[in-house]
Amino acid sequence: MFKCTLDSVRSRLNKRRRYNRLVNEIMGMTERDLADINGNRTDMLRHAYSEVYGH
């Protein structure tokens, strides 16, 4: 039971780290970077969340 709880915590922490890395990368992009790739920061953040958490 403890192993299952520990695995669950590790999984959540790994997801949070991955999500934070994606957010930092997206937020670090300049407006010029976004324009170059025809990107929308809000859509990219939404996609990052879906990619990590599956919602």
Biotite code that builds the C-alpha atoms (Angstrom):
import biotite.structure as struc

atoms = struc.array([
    struc.Atom([0.000, 0.000, 0.000], chain_id="A", res_id=1, res_name="MET", atom_name="CA", element="C"),
    struc.Atom([2.818, 2.393, 0.879], chain_id="A", res_id=2, res_name="PHE", atom_name="CA", element="C"),
    struc.Atom([4.550, 1.616, -2.433], chain_id="A", res_id=3, res_name="LYS", atom_name="CA", element="C"),
    struc.Atom([1.364, 2.424, -4.331], chain_id="A", res_id=4, res_name="CYS", atom_name="CA", element="C"),
    struc.Atom([1.047, 5.769, -2.518], chain_id="A", res_id=5, res_name="THR", atom_name="CA", element="C"),
    struc.Atom([4.703, 6.541, -3.119], chain_id="A", res_id=6, res_name="LEU", atom_name="CA", element="C"),
    struc.Atom([4.368, 5.695, -6.825], chain_id="A", res_id=7, res_name="ASP", atom_name="CA", element="C"),
    struc.Atom([1.332, 7.967, -7.062], chain_id="A", res_id=8, res_name="SER", atom_name="CA", element="C"),
    struc.Atom([3.204, 10.861, -5.458], chain_id="A", res_id=9, res_name="VAL", atom_name="CA", element="C"),
    struc.Atom([6.192, 10.327, -7.755], chain_id="A", res_id=10, res_name="ARG", atom_name="CA", element="C"),
    struc.Atom([3.922, 10.288, -10.788], chain_id="A", res_id=11, res_name="SER", atom_name="CA", element="C"),
    struc.Atom([2.249, 13.537, -9.769], chain_id="A", res_id=12, res_name="ARG", atom_name="CA", element="C"),
    struc.Atom([5.589, 15.199, -9.074], chain_id="A", res_id=13, res_name="LEU", atom_name="CA", element="C"),
    struc.Atom([6.961, 14.089, -12.445], chain_id="A", res_id=14, res_name="ASN", atom_name="CA", element="C"),
    struc.Atom([3.885, 15.456, -14.213], chain_id="A", res_id=15, res_name="LYS", atom_name="CA", element="C"),
    struc.Atom([4.187, 18.741, -12.335], chain_id="A", res_id=16, res_name="ARG", atom_name="CA", element="C"),
    struc.Atom([7.890, 19.035, -13.273], chain_id="A", res_id=17, res_name="ARG", atom_name="CA", element="C"),
    struc.Atom([7.139, 18.306, -16.916], chain_id="A", res_id=18, res_name="ARG", atom_name="CA", element="C"),
    struc.Atom([4.286, 20.816, -16.977], chain_id="A", res_id=19, res_name="TYR", atom_name="CA", element="C"),
    struc.Atom([6.401, 23.499, -15.282], chain_id="A", res_id=20, res_name="ASN", atom_name="CA", element="C"),
    struc.Atom([9.197, 22.983, -17.834], chain_id="A", res_id=21, res_name="ARG", atom_name="CA", element="C"),
    struc.Atom([6.727, 23.396, -20.692], chain_id="A", res_id=22, res_name="LEU", atom_name="CA", element="C"),
    struc.Atom([5.173, 26.508, -19.132], chain_id="A", res_id=23, res_name="VAL", atom_name="CA", element="C"),
    struc.Atom([8.593, 28.058, -18.551], chain_id="A", res_id=24, res_name="ASN", atom_name="CA", element="C"),
    struc.Atom([9.579, 27.383, -22.133], chain_id="A", res_id=25, res_name="GLU", atom_name="CA", element="C"),
    struc.Atom([6.348, 28.848, -23.492], chain_id="A", res_id=26, res_name="ILE", atom_name="CA", element="C"),
    struc.Atom([6.480, 31.883, -21.211], chain_id="A", res_id=27, res_name="MET", atom_name="CA", element="C"),
    struc.Atom([10.106, 32.461, -22.188], chain_id="A", res_id=28, res_name="GLY", atom_name="CA", element="C"),
    struc.Atom([9.183, 32.899, -25.817], chain_id="A", res_id=29, res_name="MET", atom_name="CA", element="C"),
    struc.Atom([9.159, 36.444, -27.112], chain_id="A", res_id=30, res_name="THR", atom_name="CA", element="C"),
    struc.Atom([6.326, 37.864, -29.166], chain_id="A", res_id=31, res_name="GLU", atom_name="CA", element="C"),
    struc.Atom([8.657, 37.600, -32.143], chain_id="A", res_id=32, res_name="ARG", atom_name="CA", element="C"),
    struc.Atom([9.248, 33.891, -31.449], chain_id="A", res_id=33, res_name="ASP", atom_name="CA", element="C"),
    struc.Atom([5.505, 33.329, -31.332], chain_id="A", res_id=34, res_name="LEU", atom_name="CA", element="C"),
    struc.Atom([4.953, 35.295, -34.537], chain_id="A", res_id=35, res_name="ALA", atom_name="CA", element="C"),
    struc.Atom([7.648, 33.266, -36.297], chain_id="A", res_id=36, res_name="ASP", atom_name="CA", element="C"),
    struc.Atom([5.800, 30.021, -35.573], chain_id="A", res_id=37, res_name="ILE", atom_name="CA", element="C"),
    struc.Atom([2.299, 31.508, -35.784], chain_id="A", res_id=38, res_name="ASN", atom_name="CA", element="C"),
    struc.Atom([1.870, 30.532, -32.138], chain_id="A", res_id=39, res_name="GLY", atom_name="CA", element="C"),
    struc.Atom([-0.658, 31.641, -29.583], chain_id="A", res_id=40, res_name="ASN", atom_name="CA", element="C"),
    struc.Atom([0.613, 31.522, -26.006], chain_id="A", res_id=41, res_name="ARG", atom_name="CA", element="C"),
    struc.Atom([-2.806, 30.705, -24.519], chain_id="A", res_id=42, res_name="THR", atom_name="CA", element="C"),
    struc.Atom([-3.395, 27.833, -26.914], chain_id="A", res_id=43, res_name="ASP", atom_name="CA", element="C"),
    struc.Atom([0.103, 26.520, -26.305], chain_id="A", res_id=44, res_name="MET", atom_name="CA", element="C"),
    struc.Atom([-0.399, 26.568, -22.524], chain_id="A", res_id=45, res_name="LEU", atom_name="CA", element="C"),
    struc.Atom([-3.731, 24.796, -22.891], chain_id="A", res_id=46, res_name="ARG", atom_name="CA", element="C"),
    struc.Atom([-2.141, 22.163, -25.095], chain_id="A", res_id=47, res_name="HIS", atom_name="CA", element="C"),
    struc.Atom([0.747, 21.700, -22.641], chain_id="A", res_id=48, res_name="ALA", atom_name="CA", element="C"),
    struc.Atom([-1.727, 21.056, -19.822], chain_id="A", res_id=49, res_name="TYR", atom_name="CA", element="C"),
    struc.Atom([-3.667, 18.562, -21.945], chain_id="A", res_id=50, res_name="SER", atom_name="CA", element="C"),
    struc.Atom([-0.472, 16.843, -23.007], chain_id="A", res_id=51, res_name="GLU", atom_name="CA", element="C"),
    struc.Atom([0.687, 16.322, -19.421], chain_id="A", res_id=52, res_name="VAL", atom_name="CA", element="C"),
    struc.Atom([-2.573, 15.776, -17.559], chain_id="A", res_id=53, res_name="TYR", atom_name="CA", element="C"),
    struc.Atom([-4.755, 14.406, -20.344], chain_id="A", res_id=54, res_name="GLY", atom_name="CA", element="C"),
    struc.Atom([-7.696, 16.761, -19.856], chain_id="A", res_id=55, res_name="HIS", atom_name="CA", element="C"),
])
